């Protein structure tokens, strides 16, 4: 991989968790089930410090985007592999071998319901697949 970074790809990838979350955790999609799975109420949700939550989440998303950039563009993965589909595959692989084990382990120790564990896993599989796709395809537009 060349040393230059397409910053637009990093920004889009970093915003992806929020965009996916707005849809995925909407009350009419998985939001009501997720709230029920952790005993969250509308009143309790309003107590959150949203600037802090979104600010730190955005920083974490940038870290993920940078990792995906490196993960997607390792040795031998240039040229024909610079595609949205290749990046999505890397996001799914990362989910299978990292996210799922972490969420299940944490969920078991935190005594979360399987419903909660699988709802969160589903969100991250979708999100990492899309982030990986964006980073892999877009990082090569400038070359």
Rosetta constraint file for C-alpha pairs under 8 A:
AtomPair CA 1 CA 73 HARMONIC 6.16 0.50
AtomPair CA 1 CA 74 HARMONIC 7.28 0.50
AtomPair CA 1 CA 75 HARMONIC 7.82 0.50
AtomPair CA 1 CA 78 HARMONIC 7.14 0.50
AtomPair CA 5 CA 139 HARMONIC 6.35 0.50
AtomPair CA 6 CA 10 HARMONIC 6.82 0.50
AtomPair CA 6 CA 138 HARMONIC 7.06 0.50
AtomPair CA 6 CA 139 HARMONIC 4.91 0.50
AtomPair CA 6 CA 140 HARMONIC 7.26 0.50
AtomPair CA 6 CA 141 HARMONIC 7.55 0.50
AtomPair CA 6 CA 142 HARMONIC 6.77 0.50
AtomPair CA 7 CA 11 HARMONIC 6.20 0.50
AtomPair CA 7 CA 139 HARMONIC 7.99 0.50
AtomPair CA 8 CA 12 HARMONIC 6.12 0.50
AtomPair CA 9 CA 13 HARMONIC 5.96 0.50
AtomPair CA 9 CA 134 HARMONIC 6.27 0.50
AtomPair CA 9 CA 135 HARMONIC 5.44 0.50
AtomPair CA 9 CA 138 HARMONIC 5.52 0.50
AtomPair CA 9 CA 139 HARMONIC 5.98 0.50
AtomPair CA 10 CA 14 HARMONIC 5.95 0.50
AtomPair CA 10 CA 62 HARMONIC 6.85 0.50
AtomPair CA 10 CA 65 HARMONIC 5.99 0.50
AtomPair CA 10 CA 66 HARMONIC 7.23 0.50
AtomPair CA 10 CA 135 HARMONIC 6.66 0.50
AtomPair CA 11 CA 15 HARMONIC 6.21 0.50
AtomPair CA 11 CA 62 HARMONIC 7.52 0.50
AtomPair CA 12 CA 16 HARMONIC 6.18 0.50
AtomPair CA 12 CA 134 HARMONIC 7.41 0.50
AtomPair CA 13 CA 17 HARMONIC 7.76 0.50
AtomPair CA 13 CA 61 HARMONIC 7.54 0.50
AtomPair CA 13 CA 62 HARMONIC 7.53 0.50
AtomPair CA 13 CA 65 HARMONIC 5.90 0.50
AtomPair CA 13 CA 130 HARMONIC 7.76 0.50
AtomPair CA 13 CA 131 HARMONIC 4.80 0.50
AtomPair CA 13 CA 132 HARMONIC 7.71 0.50
AtomPair CA 13 CA 134 HARMONIC 6.21 0.50
AtomPair CA 13 CA 135 HARMONIC 6.49 0.50
AtomPair CA 14 CA 58 HARMONIC 6.29 0.50
AtomPair CA 14 CA 59 HARMONIC 7.95 0.50
AtomPair CA 14 CA 61 HARMONIC 4.66 0.50
AtomPair CA 14 CA 62 HARMONIC 4.91 0.50
AtomPair CA 14 CA 64 HARMONIC 7.64 0.50
AtomPair CA 14 CA 65 HARMONIC 6.07 0.50
AtomPair CA 14 CA 131 HARMONIC 7.60 0.50
AtomPair CA 15 CA 19 HARMONIC 6.33 0.50
AtomPair CA 15 CA 58 HARMONIC 6.98 0.50
AtomPair CA 15 CA 61 HARMONIC 7.28 0.50
AtomPair CA 16 CA 20 HARMONIC 5.93 0.50
AtomPair CA 16 CA 127 HARMONIC 6.67 0.50
AtomPair CA 16 CA 130 HARMONIC 7.34 0.50
AtomPair CA 16 CA 131 HARMONIC 6.33 0.50
AtomPair CA 17 CA 21 HARMONIC 5.78 0.50
AtomPair CA 17 CA 61 HARMONIC 6.99 0.50
AtomPair CA 17 CA 127 HARMONIC 5.77 0.50
AtomPair CA 18 CA 22 HARMONIC 6.05 0.50
AtomPair CA 19 CA 23 HARMONIC 6.80 0.50
AtomPair CA 20 CA 24 HARMONIC 5.83 0.50
AtomPair CA 20 CA 123 HARMONIC 7.67 0.50
AtomPair CA 20 CA 126 HARMONIC 7.86 0.50
AtomPair CA 20 CA 127 HARMONIC 6.37 0.50
AtomPair CA 21 CA 25 HARMONIC 5.35 0.50
AtomPair CA 21 CA 26 HARMONIC 7.62 0.50
AtomPair CA 21 CA 123 HARMONIC 7.37 0.50
AtomPair CA 22 CA 26 HARMONIC 5.90 0.50
AtomPair CA 23 CA 29 HARMONIC 7.08 0.50
AtomPair CA 24 CA 29 HARMONIC 5.78 0.50
AtomPair CA 24 CA 30 HARMONIC 5.70 0.50
AtomPair CA 24 CA 31 HARMONIC 6.86 0.50
AtomPair CA 24 CA 123 HARMONIC 6.76 0.50
AtomPair CA 25 CA 29 HARMONIC 6.29 0.50
AtomPair CA 25 CA 30 HARMONIC 5.03 0.50
AtomPair CA 25 CA 31 HARMONIC 3.87 0.50
AtomPair CA 25 CA 32 HARMONIC 7.65 0.50
AtomPair CA 25 CA 34 HARMONIC 7.35 0.50
AtomPair CA 26 CA 30 HARMONIC 6.20 0.50
AtomPair CA 26 CA 31 HARMONIC 4.68 0.50
AtomPair CA 26 CA 32 HARMONIC 7.43 0.50
AtomPair CA 27 CA 31 HARMONIC 4.20 0.50
AtomPair CA 27 CA 32 HARMONIC 4.69 0.50
AtomPair CA 27 CA 33 HARMONIC 7.90 0.50
AtomPair CA 28 CA 32 HARMONIC 6.95 0.50
AtomPair CA 30 CA 34 HARMONIC 6.00 0.50
AtomPair CA 30 CA 119 HARMONIC 7.30 0.50
AtomPair CA 31 CA 35 HARMONIC 6.04 0.50
AtomPair CA 32 CA 36 HARMONIC 6.11 0.50
AtomPair CA 33 CA 37 HARMONIC 6.06 0.50
AtomPair CA 34 CA 38 HARMONIC 6.64 0.50
AtomPair CA 34 CA 115 HARMONIC 7.79 0.50
AtomPair CA 34 CA 116 HARMONIC 6.03 0.50
AtomPair CA 34 CA 119 HARMONIC 6.65 0.50
AtomPair CA 35 CA 39 HARMONIC 5.89 0.50
AtomPair CA 35 CA 40 HARMONIC 4.70 0.50
AtomPair CA 35 CA 41 HARMONIC 6.81 0.50
AtomPair CA 36 CA 40 HARMONIC 6.17 0.50
AtomPair CA 37 CA 112 HARMONIC 7.81 0.50
AtomPair CA 37 CA 113 HARMONIC 6.52 0.50
AtomPair CA 37 CA 115 HARMONIC 6.38 0.50
AtomPair CA 37 CA 116 HARMONIC 5.20 0.50
AtomPair CA 38 CA 112 HARMONIC 7.42 0.50
AtomPair CA 38 CA 113 HARMONIC 8.00 0.50
AtomPair CA 38 CA 116 HARMONIC 6.99 0.50
AtomPair CA 40 CA 44 HARMONIC 6.39 0.50
AtomPair CA 40 CA 45 HARMONIC 6.76 0.50
AtomPair CA 41 CA 45 HARMONIC 6.13 0.50
AtomPair CA 42 CA 46 HARMONIC 6.38 0.50
AtomPair CA 43 CA 47 HARMONIC 6.91 0.50
AtomPair CA 44 CA 48 HARMONIC 7.34 0.50
AtomPair CA 48 CA 53 HARMONIC 7.71 0.50
AtomPair CA 49 CA 53 HARMONIC 6.11 0.50
AtomPair CA 50 CA 54 HARMONIC 5.81 0.50
AtomPair CA 51 CA 55 HARMONIC 5.74 0.50
AtomPair CA 52 CA 56 HARMONIC 5.97 0.50
AtomPair CA 53 CA 57 HARMONIC 5.96 0.50
AtomPair CA 54 CA 58 HARMONIC 6.00 0.50
AtomPair CA 55 CA 59 HARMONIC 6.47 0.50
AtomPair CA 56 CA 60 HARMONIC 6.18 0.50
AtomPair CA 57 CA 61 HARMONIC 6.06 0.50
AtomPair CA 58 CA 62 HARMONIC 6.30 0.50
AtomPair CA 59 CA 63 HARMONIC 6.51 0.50
AtomPair CA 60 CA 64 HARMONIC 6.33 0.50
AtomPair CA 61 CA 65 HARMONIC 6.10 0.50
AtomPair CA 62 CA 66 HARMONIC 6.22 0.50
AtomPair CA 63 CA 67 HARMONIC 6.26 0.50
AtomPair CA 64 CA 68 HARMONIC 6.10 0.50
AtomPair CA 65 CA 69 HARMONIC 6.17 0.50
AtomPair CA 65 CA 131 HARMONIC 6.84 0.50
AtomPair CA 65 CA 132 HARMONIC 7.63 0.50
AtomPair CA 65 CA 135 HARMONIC 7.12 0.50
AtomPair CA 66 CA 70 HARMONIC 6.55 0.50
AtomPair CA 67 CA 71 HARMONIC 6.01 0.50
AtomPair CA 68 CA 72 HARMONIC 5.73 0.50
AtomPair CA 68 CA 91 HARMONIC 7.64 0.50
AtomPair CA 68 CA 131 HARMONIC 7.71 0.50
AtomPair CA 68 CA 132 HARMONIC 5.90 0.50
AtomPair CA 68 CA 135 HARMONIC 7.04 0.50
AtomPair CA 69 CA 73 HARMONIC 6.15 0.50
AtomPair CA 69 CA 132 HARMONIC 7.54 0.50
AtomPair CA 69 CA 135 HARMONIC 5.93 0.50
AtomPair CA 69 CA 136 HARMONIC 6.69 0.50
AtomPair CA 70 CA 74 HARMONIC 6.21 0.50
AtomPair CA 71 CA 90 HARMONIC 7.51 0.50
AtomPair CA 72 CA 77 HARMONIC 7.19 0.50
AtomPair CA 72 CA 86 HARMONIC 7.77 0.50
AtomPair CA 72 CA 87 HARMONIC 6.06 0.50
AtomPair CA 72 CA 90 HARMONIC 6.39 0.50
AtomPair CA 72 CA 132 HARMONIC 7.23 0.50
AtomPair CA 72 CA 136 HARMONIC 6.18 0.50
AtomPair CA 73 CA 77 HARMONIC 5.45 0.50
AtomPair CA 73 CA 78 HARMONIC 6.38 0.50
AtomPair CA 73 CA 136 HARMONIC 7.36 0.50
AtomPair CA 74 CA 78 HARMONIC 7.76 0.50
AtomPair CA 77 CA 81 HARMONIC 5.52 0.50
AtomPair CA 77 CA 82 HARMONIC 7.38 0.50
AtomPair CA 78 CA 82 HARMONIC 5.95 0.50
AtomPair CA 81 CA 86 HARMONIC 5.98 0.50
AtomPair CA 82 CA 86 HARMONIC 6.75 0.50
AtomPair CA 82 CA 87 HARMONIC 7.58 0.50
AtomPair CA 82 CA 136 HARMONIC 5.48 0.50
AtomPair CA 82 CA 137 HARMONIC 5.36 0.50
AtomPair CA 82 CA 140 HARMONIC 7.22 0.50
AtomPair CA 83 CA 87 HARMONIC 6.37 0.50
AtomPair CA 83 CA 133 HARMONIC 6.95 0.50
AtomPair CA 83 CA 136 HARMONIC 5.90 0.50
AtomPair CA 83 CA 137 HARMONIC 4.55 0.50
AtomPair CA 84 CA 88 HARMONIC 6.15 0.50
AtomPair CA 84 CA 132 HARMONIC 7.45 0.50
AtomPair CA 84 CA 133 HARMONIC 3.98 0.50
AtomPair CA 84 CA 134 HARMONIC 6.13 0.50
AtomPair CA 84 CA 135 HARMONIC 7.94 0.50
AtomPair CA 84 CA 136 HARMONIC 6.03 0.50
AtomPair CA 84 CA 137 HARMONIC 4.82 0.50
AtomPair CA 85 CA 89 HARMONIC 6.15 0.50
AtomPair CA 85 CA 133 HARMONIC 6.03 0.50
AtomPair CA 86 CA 90 HARMONIC 6.39 0.50
AtomPair CA 86 CA 132 HARMONIC 7.98 0.50
AtomPair CA 86 CA 133 HARMONIC 6.73 0.50
AtomPair CA 86 CA 136 HARMONIC 7.18 0.50
AtomPair CA 87 CA 91 HARMONIC 6.30 0.50
AtomPair CA 87 CA 129 HARMONIC 6.89 0.50
AtomPair CA 87 CA 130 HARMONIC 7.83 0.50
AtomPair CA 87 CA 131 HARMONIC 7.73 0.50
AtomPair CA 87 CA 132 HARMONIC 4.23 0.50
AtomPair CA 87 CA 133 HARMONIC 3.94 0.50
AtomPair CA 87 CA 134 HARMONIC 7.13 0.50
AtomPair CA 87 CA 135 HARMONIC 6.94 0.50
AtomPair CA 87 CA 136 HARMONIC 4.98 0.50
AtomPair CA 87 CA 137 HARMONIC 7.14 0.50
AtomPair CA 88 CA 92 HARMONIC 6.25 0.50
AtomPair CA 88 CA 128 HARMONIC 7.31 0.50
AtomPair CA 88 CA 129 HARMONIC 4.04 0.50
AtomPair CA 88 CA 130 HARMONIC 5.89 0.50
AtomPair CA 88 CA 131 HARMONIC 7.40 0.50
AtomPair CA 88 CA 132 HARMONIC 5.06 0.50
AtomPair CA 88 CA 133 HARMONIC 4.51 0.50
AtomPair CA 89 CA 93 HARMONIC 6.12 0.50
AtomPair CA 89 CA 129 HARMONIC 6.59 0.50
AtomPair CA 89 CA 132 HARMONIC 7.73 0.50
AtomPair CA 89 CA 133 HARMONIC 7.93 0.50
AtomPair CA 90 CA 94 HARMONIC 6.04 0.50
AtomPair CA 90 CA 129 HARMONIC 7.04 0.50
AtomPair CA 90 CA 132 HARMONIC 6.40 0.50
AtomPair CA 91 CA 95 HARMONIC 6.19 0.50
AtomPair CA 91 CA 125 HARMONIC 7.05 0.50
AtomPair CA 91 CA 128 HARMONIC 4.59 0.50
AtomPair CA 91 CA 129 HARMONIC 4.11 0.50
AtomPair CA 91 CA 130 HARMONIC 7.36 0.50
AtomPair CA 91 CA 131 HARMONIC 7.21 0.50
AtomPair CA 91 CA 132 HARMONIC 5.16 0.50
AtomPair CA 91 CA 133 HARMONIC 7.66 0.50
AtomPair CA 92 CA 96 HARMONIC 6.20 0.50
AtomPair CA 92 CA 125 HARMONIC 5.81 0.50
AtomPair CA 92 CA 126 HARMONIC 7.86 0.50
AtomPair CA 92 CA 128 HARMONIC 6.70 0.50
AtomPair CA 92 CA 129 HARMONIC 5.45 0.50
AtomPair CA 93 CA 97 HARMONIC 6.17 0.50
AtomPair CA 94 CA 98 HARMONIC 5.52 0.50
AtomPair CA 94 CA 99 HARMONIC 6.77 0.50
AtomPair CA 94 CA 128 HARMONIC 7.78 0.50
AtomPair CA 95 CA 99 HARMONIC 4.53 0.50
AtomPair CA 95 CA 100 HARMONIC 5.92 0.50
AtomPair CA 95 CA 121 HARMONIC 7.93 0.50
AtomPair CA 95 CA 124 HARMONIC 7.01 0.50
AtomPair CA 95 CA 125 HARMONIC 5.52 0.50
AtomPair CA 95 CA 128 HARMONIC 7.15 0.50
AtomPair CA 96 CA 100 HARMONIC 5.51 0.50
AtomPair CA 96 CA 101 HARMONIC 7.51 0.50
AtomPair CA 97 CA 101 HARMONIC 6.68 0.50
AtomPair CA 98 CA 102 HARMONIC 6.19 0.50
AtomPair CA 99 CA 103 HARMONIC 5.98 0.50
AtomPair CA 99 CA 121 HARMONIC 7.01 0.50
AtomPair CA 99 CA 124 HARMONIC 7.42 0.50
AtomPair CA 100 CA 104 HARMONIC 6.01 0.50
AtomPair CA 100 CA 121 HARMONIC 6.18 0.50
AtomPair CA 101 CA 105 HARMONIC 5.99 0.50
AtomPair CA 102 CA 106 HARMONIC 6.00 0.50
AtomPair CA 103 CA 107 HARMONIC 5.70 0.50
AtomPair CA 103 CA 117 HARMONIC 6.34 0.50
AtomPair CA 103 CA 120 HARMONIC 7.80 0.50
AtomPair CA 103 CA 121 HARMONIC 6.90 0.50
AtomPair CA 104 CA 108 HARMONIC 6.02 0.50
AtomPair CA 104 CA 117 HARMONIC 6.40 0.50
AtomPair CA 105 CA 109 HARMONIC 6.42 0.50
AtomPair CA 106 CA 110 HARMONIC 5.93 0.50
AtomPair CA 107 CA 111 HARMONIC 5.75 0.50
AtomPair CA 107 CA 112 HARMONIC 4.86 0.50
AtomPair CA 107 CA 113 HARMONIC 7.32 0.50
AtomPair CA 107 CA 114 HARMONIC 7.83 0.50
AtomPair CA 107 CA 117 HARMONIC 6.08 0.50
AtomPair CA 108 CA 112 HARMONIC 6.20 0.50
AtomPair CA 112 CA 116 HARMONIC 6.35 0.50
AtomPair CA 112 CA 117 HARMONIC 6.76 0.50
AtomPair CA 113 CA 117 HARMONIC 6.36 0.50
AtomPair CA 114 CA 118 HARMONIC 6.00 0.50
AtomPair CA 115 CA 119 HARMONIC 6.06 0.50
AtomPair CA 116 CA 120 HARMONIC 6.24 0.50
AtomPair CA 117 CA 121 HARMONIC 6.17 0.50
AtomPair CA 118 CA 122 HARMONIC 5.96 0.50
AtomPair CA 119 CA 123 HARMONIC 6.42 0.50
AtomPair CA 120 CA 124 HARMONIC 6.39 0.50
AtomPair CA 121 CA 125 HARMONIC 6.13 0.50
AtomPair CA 122 CA 126 HARMONIC 6.34 0.50
AtomPair CA 123 CA 127 HARMONIC 6.05 0.50
AtomPair CA 124 CA 128 HARMONIC 5.73 0.50
AtomPair CA 125 CA 129 HARMONIC 6.02 0.50
AtomPair CA 126 CA 130 HARMONIC 6.26 0.50
AtomPair CA 127 CA 131 HARMONIC 6.03 0.50
AtomPair CA 128 CA 132 HARMONIC 5.82 0.50
AtomPair CA 129 CA 133 HARMONIC 6.13 0.50
AtomPair CA 130 CA 134 HARMONIC 6.19 0.50
AtomPair CA 131 CA 135 HARMONIC 6.14 0.50
AtomPair CA 132 CA 136 HARMONIC 5.97 0.50
AtomPair CA 133 CA 137 HARMONIC 6.01 0.50
AtomPair CA 134 CA 138 HARMONIC 5.66 0.50
AtomPair CA 134 CA 139 HARMONIC 7.89 0.50
AtomPair CA 135 CA 139 HARMONIC 5.61 0.50
AtomPair CA 136 CA 140 HARMONIC 7.47 0.50
AtomPair CA 137 CA 141 HARMONIC 7.62 0.50
